[in-house]
């Protein structure tokens, strides 16, 4: 009988294994390297993408979006902030798991057991049936472990702080990315408007040259030169239009909107351009070394590594645990030719166990070495981060200084170029200057317009970069100050 059951179970195991392996054999590698390979599994994966649609934000066509509004949208919709938030929540749950070790574990249980055994009496076996049913409670509690559980909680709390700082750092990066993209849109729109103005100027020169030619005051080459400049201005305008569309698309994707979305933003002419730096370089560097969330994250990791090292060292000490059960037992038994018996009763047990691992093949020693290496690694990463932050803040400070100087120079250049163009055009109309002088002044004015817009955007972006590199961007965002 036993052999028949054994053979049946063996056949069942083989059938199950073959059924599960059927899908494995269907998955094959590409047959050669010359052509793409499409497997049946690809269709399944492509079908799964429809089950996870990409969240999308929709702009309001009647709203003029400011930077603050767009940052709000990005922080609410960008998947990177949601990912960092879930990571912090998962680490908070890890703290709760570690804290639960401080409490006892209580269980309720039901036990049912039956057996038939042969008992040897003298020279024969007597069959004995036995059945047991028990309902009860059990308790397990670690009374003493030299504080290893507290160290574990400290480690997980430090990792939670690191996750929180990583969450803040994600917001810092998103805010800066949106700020950069926003200023790029404003700059591109300003350059497009400057190109439109330059095209109007080129049209005016071409019309004036044509009028002078019609009156016999200009030559055909003069007309050709003016038309060429007009065509160049039209060409430059198309480039600026494309740059504006690409900048708008990059900003839209940061907000999870389609890149082809149409939306309105402020004009760069509506923004106040800073004319001074917030602090000197030393103060900005000191601020960054206290505020940067990525630096604080490294400090929290050092704390976690130190707590892990303490926990690993305490594994050399003994632990004291309490175990106990309490329940109600019902049992029956039958042993022929004796009559069957039945009896209920209350059962319990309790034990104190002091255990000490005196040999583990070097496991604890290596755990301590691993924790020390993790601490040294985190300390080295902290030093590297401090050096990197100082360099980043200094670069941002110099960039801001340069942008402010360029802004002043661009303002003066635009004013001078506008005056030069106006006087050249007026003199040309009066027959005092030739068309080449006007076209040169026009080209210089077009460059000055573009540089003025670029310089203003550079100041805004450099100030945002200083706030980003110092970590002050988060303080400004939340309205808090150190």
VONUMAR-934619 format. One record per residue (C-alpha): residue in three letters; residue number from 0; x, y, z negated. Coordinates in Angstrom, 1 decimal, decimal comma, padded with zeros to 4 digits. Layout:
N
  code  pos       u       v       w
   ALA  NUM       X       Y       Z
...
***
This chain:
482
  code  pos       u       v       w
   UNK    0   000,0   000,0   000,0
   UNK    1   002,8   002,4  -001,0
   UNK    2   004,6   001,8   002,4
   UNK    3   001,4   002,5   004,3
   UNK    4   000,9   005,9   002,5
   UNK    5   004,6   006,7   003,0
   UNK    6   004,5   006,1   006,7
   UNK    7   001,3   008,2   007,1
   UNK    8   002,9   011,2   005,2
   UNK    9   006,0   010,9   007,4
   UNK   10   004,0   011,0   010,6
   UNK   11   002,1   014,0   009,3
   UNK   12   005,3   015,9   008,5
   UNK   13   006,7   015,2   012,0
   UNK   14   003,5   016,5   013,6
   UNK   15   003,5   019,7   011,5
   UNK   16   007,2   020,3   012,3
   UNK   17   006,6   019,8   016,1
   UNK   18   003,6   022,2   016,0
   UNK   19   005,6   024,9   014,2
   UNK   20   008,6   024,4   016,5
   UNK   21   006,4   024,8   019,7
   UNK   22   006,7   028,6   019,5
   UNK   23   010,4   028,4   018,8
   UNK   24   011,1   026,4   022,0
   UNK   25   009,0   028,9   024,0
   UNK   26   011,4   031,8   023,1
   UNK   27   014,3   031,7   025,6
   UNK   28   017,2   034,0   026,4
   UNK   29   017,4   035,8   029,7
   UNK   30   018,4   033,3   032,4
   UNK   31   021,1   035,6   033,9
   UNK   32   022,5   039,1   033,7
   UNK   33   021,4   040,3   037,1
   UNK   34   017,8   041,2   036,5
   UNK   35   015,6   042,3   033,6
   UNK   36   013,8   039,6   031,6
   UNK   37   010,2   039,8   030,5
   UNK   38   009,1   037,2   028,0
   UNK   39   005,6   036,3   026,8
   UNK   40   006,6   037,7   023,3
   UNK   41   007,0   041,1   024,9
   UNK   42   003,3   041,3   025,6
   UNK   43   002,6   040,5   022,0
   UNK   44   004,9   043,2   020,7
   UNK   45   003,5   045,7   023,2
   UNK   46   000,1   044,8   022,0
   UNK   47   001,2   045,5   018,4
   UNK   48   002,2   049,1   019,3
   UNK   49  -001,4   049,9   019,9
   UNK   50  -002,2   048,8   016,3
   UNK   51   000,2   051,5   015,1
   UNK   52  -000,7   054,7   016,9
   UNK   53   001,6   057,7   016,5
   UNK   54   000,0   060,4   014,4
   UNK   55  -000,4   063,7   016,3
   UNK   56  -001,0   067,3   015,3
   UNK   57  -003,2   069,5   017,5
   UNK   58  -002,5   073,3   017,7
   UNK   59  -005,3   075,8   017,5
   UNK   60  -005,2   077,9   020,6
   UNK   61  -006,5   081,0   018,9
   UNK   62  -003,9   081,0   016,1
   UNK   63  -000,6   082,9   016,2
   UNK   64   001,7   080,6   014,2
   UNK   65   004,3   082,0   011,8
   UNK   66   007,3   080,2   010,6
   UNK   67   005,8   079,6   007,2
   UNK   68   002,7   078,0   008,7
   UNK   69   004,8   075,8   011,0
   UNK   70   006,9   074,6   008,1
   UNK   71   003,7   073,7   006,1
   UNK   72   002,6   071,7   009,1
   UNK   73   005,9   069,9   009,5
   UNK   74   006,2   069,0   005,9
   UNK   75   002,7   067,5   006,0
   UNK   76   003,0   065,7   009,3
   UNK   77   006,6   064,8   009,9
   UNK   78   007,2   061,1   009,4
   UNK   79   010,6   061,6   007,8
   UNK   80   009,1   063,4   004,8
   UNK   81   006,6   060,6   004,4
   UNK   82   009,3   058,0   004,6
   UNK   83   011,4   059,7   002,0
   UNK   84   008,3   060,1  -000,2
   UNK   85   007,5   056,4   000,0
   UNK   86   011,1   055,6  -000,9
   UNK   87   010,8   057,7  -004,0
   UNK   88   007,5   056,1  -004,9
   UNK   89   009,1   052,6  -004,5
   UNK   90   012,0   053,6  -006,8
   UNK   91   009,5   054,9  -009,3
   UNK   92   007,9   051,5  -009,3
   UNK   93   011,4   050,0  -009,9
   UNK   94   011,7   052,1  -013,0
   UNK   95   008,4   050,7  -014,2
   UNK   96   009,6   047,2  -013,5
   UNK   97   012,7   047,7  -015,5
   UNK   98   010,8   049,3  -018,4
   UNK   99   008,4   046,3  -018,5
   UNK  100   011,3   044,2  -019,8
   UNK  101   011,0   046,0  -023,1
   UNK  102   007,6   044,4  -023,7
   UNK  103   006,6   040,8  -024,3
   UNK  104   005,1   038,6  -021,6
   UNK  105   001,8   037,1  -022,6
   UNK  106   000,1   034,4  -020,6
   UNK  107  -003,2   032,5  -020,8
   UNK  108  -003,1   028,9  -019,5
   UNK  109  -005,3   025,9  -018,9
   UNK  110  -003,7   022,5  -018,7
   UNK  111  -005,3   019,3  -017,5
   UNK  112  -003,4   016,0  -017,5
   UNK  113  -004,3   012,4  -016,9
   UNK  114  -002,1   009,3  -016,5
   UNK  115  -002,3   005,5  -016,5
   UNK  116   000,9   003,8  -017,7
   UNK  117   001,9   000,4  -018,7
   UNK  118   003,0  -000,2  -022,2
   UNK  119   005,2  -003,3  -022,9
   UNK  120   003,9  -005,2  -025,9
   UNK  121   005,8  -008,4  -026,7
   UNK  122   005,9  -010,3  -023,4
   UNK  123   003,2  -008,4  -021,4
   UNK  124   002,3  -004,9  -020,1
   UNK  125  -000,9  -003,3  -021,4
   UNK  126  -002,4  -000,5  -019,3
   UNK  127  -003,0   002,7  -021,2
   UNK  128  -005,2   005,6  -019,9
   UNK  129  -004,6   009,0  -021,3
   UNK  130  -006,2   012,4  -020,6
   UNK  131  -005,3   015,8  -022,1
   UNK  132  -006,9   019,2  -021,7
   UNK  133  -005,5   022,3  -023,3
   UNK  134  -006,4   026,0  -023,2
   UNK  135  -004,1   028,5  -025,0
   UNK  136  -001,8   031,5  -025,0
   UNK  137   001,9   031,8  -024,7
   UNK  138   004,3   034,6  -025,6
   UNK  139   007,9   035,2  -024,5
   UNK  140   009,8   038,2  -025,9
   UNK  141   013,5   039,2  -025,9
   UNK  142   014,2   040,6  -029,4
   UNK  143   017,8   041,6  -028,9
   UNK  144   020,1   041,9  -025,8
   UNK  145   022,6   044,6  -027,0
   UNK  146   020,8   047,3  -025,1
   UNK  147   021,2   045,7  -021,6
   UNK  148   017,5   046,4  -020,8
   UNK  149   017,9   050,1  -021,7
   UNK  150   020,9   050,4  -019,5
   UNK  151   018,9   048,8  -016,7
   UNK  152   016,2   051,4  -017,2
   UNK  153   018,8   054,2  -017,2
   UNK  154   020,2   052,9  -013,9
   UNK  155   016,8   052,8  -012,3
   UNK  156   015,9   056,2  -013,6
   UNK  157   019,1   057,6  -012,1
   UNK  158   018,3   055,9  -008,8
   UNK  159   014,8   057,5  -009,0
   UNK  160   016,5   060,9  -009,4
   UNK  161   018,7   060,1  -006,4
   UNK  162   015,6   059,2  -004,4
   UNK  163   013,9   062,5  -005,5
   UNK  164   016,9   064,5  -004,4
   UNK  165   016,9   062,6  -001,1
   UNK  166   013,3   063,5  -000,7
   UNK  167   014,1   067,2  -001,4
   UNK  168   017,0   067,0   001,1
   UNK  169   014,7   065,6   003,7
   UNK  170   012,5   068,7   003,2
   UNK  171   015,5   070,9   003,4
   UNK  172   016,5   069,4   006,7
   UNK  173   013,0   069,6   008,1
   UNK  174   012,6   073,2   007,0
   UNK  175   015,9   074,1   008,7
   UNK  176   015,1   072,1   011,8
   UNK  177   011,7   073,9   012,2
   UNK  178   013,4   077,3   011,5
   UNK  179   016,0   076,6   014,2
   UNK  180   013,4   075,4   016,7
   UNK  181   011,2   078,4   015,9
   UNK  182   014,0   080,9   016,4
   UNK  183   014,9   079,1   019,6
   UNK  184   011,3   079,5   020,8
   UNK  185   011,4   083,2   019,9
   UNK  186   014,8   083,7   021,5
   UNK  187   013,7   081,9   024,7
   UNK  188   010,5   083,9   024,8
   UNK  189   012,5   087,1   024,3
   UNK  190   014,9   086,1   027,1
   UNK  191   012,0   085,3   029,3
   UNK  192   010,5   088,8   028,7
   UNK  193   013,9   090,4   029,3
   UNK  194   014,2   088,5   032,6
   UNK  195   010,8   089,7   033,5
   UNK  196   011,8   093,3   032,8
   UNK  197   015,0   092,8   034,8
   UNK  198   013,0   091,5   037,7
   UNK  199   010,8   094,6   037,5
   UNK  200   014,0   096,7   037,6
   UNK  201   015,3   094,8   040,5
   UNK  202   012,0   095,2   042,3
   UNK  203   012,2   099,0   041,7
   UNK  204   015,7   099,2   043,1
   UNK  205   014,7   097,1   046,1
   UNK  206   011,7   099,3   046,8
   UNK  207   013,8   102,5   046,4
   UNK  208   016,4   101,1   048,7
   UNK  209   013,8   100,2   051,3
   UNK  210   012,3   103,7   051,1
   UNK  211   015,7   105,3   051,6
   UNK  212   016,3   103,0   054,5
   UNK  213   013,0   103,9   056,1
   UNK  214   013,9   107,5   055,7
   UNK  215   017,4   106,9   057,3
   UNK  216   019,2   107,5   054,0
   UNK  217   020,4   103,9   053,4
   UNK  218   022,0   101,2   055,5
   UNK  219   020,7   097,7   056,2
   UNK  220   023,5   096,1   054,1
   UNK  221   022,2   098,3   051,2
   UNK  222   018,7   096,8   051,7
   UNK  223   020,3   093,3   051,8
   UNK  224   022,2   093,8   048,6
   UNK  225   019,1   095,1   046,8
   UNK  226   017,0   092,1   048,1
   UNK  227   019,7   089,7   047,0
   UNK  228   019,7   091,2   043,5
   UNK  229   016,0   091,0   043,4
   UNK  230   016,1   087,3   044,4
   UNK  231   018,7   086,6   041,7
   UNK  232   016,5   088,2   039,1
   UNK  233   013,6   086,0   040,2
   UNK  234   015,9   083,0   040,0
   UNK  235   017,1   083,9   036,5
   UNK  236   013,5   084,4   035,4
   UNK  237   012,6   080,8   036,4
   UNK  238   015,5   079,5   034,3
   UNK  239   014,3   081,4   031,3
   UNK  240   010,7   080,1   031,8
   UNK  241   012,0   076,6   031,8
   UNK  242   014,2   077,2   028,7
   UNK  243   011,1   078,6   026,8
   UNK  244   009,0   075,5   027,8
   UNK  245   011,8   073,1   026,5
   UNK  246   012,2   075,1   023,3
   UNK  247   008,4   075,0   022,7
   UNK  248   008,4   071,2   023,4
   UNK  249   011,2   070,6   020,8
   UNK  250   009,3   072,6   018,2
   UNK  251   006,0   070,8   018,9
   UNK  252   007,6   067,4   018,5
   UNK  253   008,9   068,4   015,1
   UNK  254   005,3   068,9   014,1
   UNK  255   004,2   065,6   015,7
   UNK  256   002,4   067,4   018,5
   UNK  257   002,9   066,5   022,1
   UNK  258   005,7   068,4   023,7
   UNK  259   003,4   069,9   026,3
   UNK  260   001,2   071,5   023,7
   UNK  261   000,4   075,2   024,2
   UNK  262   000,6   077,4   021,2
   UNK  263   001,2   081,0   020,2
   UNK  264   004,1   082,3   018,0
   UNK  265   005,2   085,7   016,9
   UNK  266   007,4   087,8   019,0
   UNK  267   011,0   088,3   018,0
   UNK  268   010,3   092,0   018,2
   UNK  269   007,8   091,6   015,3
   UNK  270   010,4   090,2   012,9
   UNK  271   012,7   092,3   010,7
   UNK  272   016,3   091,5   011,5
   UNK  273   018,6   091,4   008,4
   UNK  274   021,5   093,8   008,5
   UNK  275   023,5   092,6   005,4
   UNK  276   024,6   089,3   003,9
   UNK  277   022,9   088,0   000,8
   UNK  278   026,1   087,4  -001,2
   UNK  279   029,8   087,0  -000,8
   UNK  280   031,4   083,7   000,3
   UNK  281   032,5   082,7  -003,2
   UNK  282   029,0   083,2  -004,7
   UNK  283   027,4   081,3  -001,9
   UNK  284   029,8   078,4  -002,3
   UNK  285   029,1   078,2  -006,1
   UNK  286   025,4   078,3  -005,4
   UNK  287   025,7   075,4  -003,0
   UNK  288   027,7   073,3  -005,5
   UNK  289   024,8   073,7  -007,9
   UNK  290   021,8   073,6  -005,6
   UNK  291   022,5   071,2  -002,7
   UNK  292   020,2   068,2  -003,2
   UNK  293   022,5   065,8  -001,3
   UNK  294   025,3   066,7  -003,8
   UNK  295   022,9   066,2  -006,8
   UNK  296   022,0   062,8  -005,2
   UNK  297   025,6   061,7  -005,4
   UNK  298   025,8   062,7  -009,1
   UNK  299   022,7   060,7  -009,8
   UNK  300   024,3   057,7  -008,0
   UNK  301   027,3   058,0  -010,3
   UNK  302   025,0   057,9  -013,3
   UNK  303   023,4   054,8  -011,9
   UNK  304   026,7   053,1  -011,3
   UNK  305   027,8   053,9  -014,9
   UNK  306   024,6   052,5  -016,3
   UNK  307   025,1   049,3  -014,3
   UNK  308   028,6   048,9  -015,6
   UNK  309   027,4   049,2  -019,2
   UNK  310   024,7   046,6  -018,5
   UNK  311   027,2   044,2  -017,0
   UNK  312   029,5   044,5  -020,0
   UNK  313   026,7   043,7  -022,4
   UNK  314   026,1   040,4  -020,6
   UNK  315   029,1   039,1  -022,7
   UNK  316   027,0   039,4  -025,8
   UNK  317   024,3   036,9  -027,1
   UNK  318   020,6   037,4  -026,7
   UNK  319   017,8   036,5  -029,1
   UNK  320   014,4   035,5  -027,7
   UNK  321   011,1   034,5  -029,2
   UNK  322   008,9   031,9  -027,6
   UNK  323   005,6   030,6  -028,8
   UNK  324   002,3   028,9  -027,7
   UNK  325  -001,1   028,6  -029,4
   UNK  326  -004,0   026,6  -028,0
   UNK  327  -006,8   024,1  -028,4
   UNK  328  -006,2   020,6  -027,4
   UNK  329  -008,6   017,9  -026,3
   UNK  330  -007,3   014,4  -025,7
   UNK  331  -008,7   011,0  -025,0
   UNK  332  -007,1   007,6  -024,6
   UNK  333  -008,1   004,0  -023,6
   UNK  334  -006,0   000,9  -024,1
   UNK  335  -007,8  -002,4  -023,6
   UNK  336  -008,9  -004,4  -025,4
   UNK  337  -009,1  -001,6  -028,0
   UNK  338  -011,9   000,9  -028,0
   UNK  339  -011,4   004,4  -026,4
   UNK  340  -010,4   007,3  -028,6
   UNK  341  -011,1   011,0  -028,4
   UNK  342  -009,8   013,8  -030,7
   UNK  343  -009,6   017,7  -030,5
   UNK  344  -007,2   019,9  -032,4
   UNK  345  -005,4   023,2  -032,7
   UNK  346  -001,7   023,1  -031,5
   UNK  347   001,0   025,7  -031,7
   UNK  348   004,7   026,1  -031,6
   UNK  349   007,1   028,9  -032,1
   UNK  350   010,9   029,2  -031,6
   UNK  351   013,7   031,7  -032,0
   UNK  352   016,5   031,1  -029,5
   UNK  353   020,0   032,6  -029,8
   UNK  354   021,9   032,0  -026,6
   UNK  355   025,4   033,0  -025,6
   UNK  356   027,0   032,3  -022,2
   UNK  357   030,7   031,6  -022,9
   UNK  358   031,5   030,5  -019,4
   UNK  359   030,0   031,4  -016,0
   UNK  360   032,8   030,9  -013,5
   UNK  361   033,8   034,7  -013,6
   UNK  362   030,3   036,0  -012,6
   UNK  363   030,1   038,7  -015,3
   UNK  364   033,7   039,7  -014,7
   UNK  365   033,0   040,2  -011,1
   UNK  366   029,7   042,1  -011,8
   UNK  367   031,7   044,5  -013,9
   UNK  368   034,3   044,9  -011,2
   UNK  369   031,6   045,5  -008,7
   UNK  370   029,9   048,2  -010,9
   UNK  371   033,3   049,9  -011,4
   UNK  372   034,0   049,9  -007,7
   UNK  373   030,5   051,4  -007,1
   UNK  374   031,2   054,1  -009,6
   UNK  375   034,5   055,0  -008,0
   UNK  376   032,9   054,9  -004,5
   UNK  377   030,2   057,3  -005,7
   UNK  378   032,8   059,6  -007,2
   UNK  379   034,8   059,7  -004,0
   UNK  380   031,7   060,4  -002,0
   UNK  381   030,9   063,3  -004,4
   UNK  382   034,4   064,8  -003,9
   UNK  383   034,0   064,4  -000,1
   UNK  384   030,6   066,0  -000,3
   UNK  385   031,9   069,0  -002,3
   UNK  386   034,7   069,6   000,3
   UNK  387   032,2   069,3   003,1
   UNK  388   029,7   071,6   001,5
   UNK  389   032,4   074,3   000,9
   UNK  390   033,5   074,1   004,5
   UNK  391   029,8   074,2   005,7
   UNK  392   029,0   077,3   003,6
   UNK  393   032,2   079,1   004,7
   UNK  394   031,4   078,4   008,4
   UNK  395   027,8   079,6   007,9
   UNK  396   029,1   082,8   006,1
   UNK  397   031,5   083,5   008,9
   UNK  398   028,8   082,8   011,5
   UNK  399   026,5   085,2   009,8
   UNK  400   029,2   087,9   009,6
   UNK  401   029,9   087,5   013,3
   UNK  402   026,2   087,5   014,2
   UNK  403   025,7   090,8   012,3
   UNK  404   028,6   092,5   014,1
   UNK  405   027,4   091,1   017,4
   UNK  406   023,9   092,5   016,7
   UNK  407   025,2   096,0   016,1
   UNK  408   027,4   095,8   019,2
   UNK  409   024,4   094,4   021,3
   UNK  410   022,2   097,3   020,1
   UNK  411   024,8   099,8   021,2
   UNK  412   025,4   098,0   024,5
   UNK  413   021,7   097,9   025,3
   UNK  414   021,2   101,6   024,6
   UNK  415   024,3   102,5   026,7
   UNK  416   023,3   100,1   029,5
   UNK  417   019,8   101,5   029,6
   UNK  418   021,1   105,1   029,9
   UNK  419   023,6   104,1   032,6
   UNK  420   020,9   102,3   034,6
   UNK  421   018,4   105,2   034,3
   UNK  422   021,0   107,8   035,4
   UNK  423   022,3   105,6   038,2
   UNK  424   018,8   105,0   039,6
   UNK  425   017,9   108,6   039,3
   UNK  426   021,2   109,6   041,0
   UNK  427   020,6   107,1   043,7
   UNK  428   017,2   108,4   044,5
   UNK  429   018,7   111,9   044,7
   UNK  430   021,4   110,5   047,1
   UNK  431   024,3   111,1   044,8
   UNK  432   025,1   107,4   044,0
   UNK  433   025,2   104,4   046,3
   UNK  434   023,2   101,2   045,9
   UNK  435   026,1   099,2   044,6
   UNK  436   026,4   101,5   041,6
   UNK  437   022,8   101,0   040,8
   UNK  438   023,0   097,2   041,2
   UNK  439   026,0   097,1   039,0
   UNK  440   024,2   099,1   036,3
   UNK  441   021,1   096,9   036,8
   UNK  442   023,2   093,7   036,2
   UNK  443   024,8   095,2   033,2
   UNK  444   021,4   096,1   031,8
   UNK  445   020,1   092,6   032,4
   UNK  446   023,0   091,2   030,5
   UNK  447   022,5   093,7   027,7
   UNK  448   018,9   092,8   027,3
   UNK  449   019,7   089,1   027,1
   UNK  450   022,6   089,7   024,6
   UNK  451   020,3   091,9   022,4
   UNK  452   017,7   089,1   022,2
   UNK  453   020,4   086,5   021,6
   UNK  454   022,1   088,5   018,9
   UNK  455   018,8   089,1   017,0
   UNK  456   018,0   085,4   017,2
   UNK  457   021,6   084,6   016,1
   UNK  458   021,2   086,8   013,0
   UNK  459   017,9   085,1   012,0
   UNK  460   019,4   081,6   012,6
   UNK  461   022,6   082,3   010,7
   UNK  462   020,7   083,6   007,7
   UNK  463   018,6   080,4   007,8
   UNK  464   021,8   078,4   008,0
   UNK  465   023,2   080,1   004,9
   UNK  466   020,0   079,2   003,0
   UNK  467   020,2   075,7   004,4
   UNK  468   023,9   075,1   003,6
   UNK  469   023,5   076,5   000,0
   UNK  470   020,2   074,7  -000,7
   UNK  471   018,5   078,0  -001,4
   UNK  472   016,1   077,2   001,4
   UNK  473   014,2   074,9  -001,0
   UNK  474   014,0   077,6  -003,6
   UNK  475   012,7   080,1  -001,1
   UNK  476   010,2   077,5   000,1
   UNK  477   008,7   076,8  -003,3
   UNK  478   009,1   080,4  -004,7
   UNK  479   011,5   079,3  -007,4
   UNK  480   014,8   080,8  -008,3
   UNK  481   017,7   079,4  -010,3
***
